[in-house]
Amino acid sequence: MKNYCARFLVRYEYHLIQQLVGLGYKSVKVMDGNAFVSNLKIQLETFYKASYIDK
């Protein structure tokens, strides 16, 4: 059952990403937590036209 759930989630994630790319979003590779936070910061700054500093 675990293996089935894992395959389902991978397939669901793939289709979700494809839908978002189809809507004009760009796909990025996030290698670790720091890369995730850095990418999120850039996206928020772009969206809100703001600048954030690290604590």
C-alpha positions, 0 to 999 in steps of 0.5 A: 500500500505504501508503494502505491501511495508513493507512486500516486503522489509522484504522479499527482505532483507531476500533473500539478507541475504540468498544469502550473507550467501550462498556466505560465509558471516556470519550473525550478529545481530546489536542491535543499532548504536554503535554495527553497527559501532563496527562491521563495524570497525572490518570488515574493519580492517580485510579486509584492515589488518589495525587498526583504532582508534575512534575519 
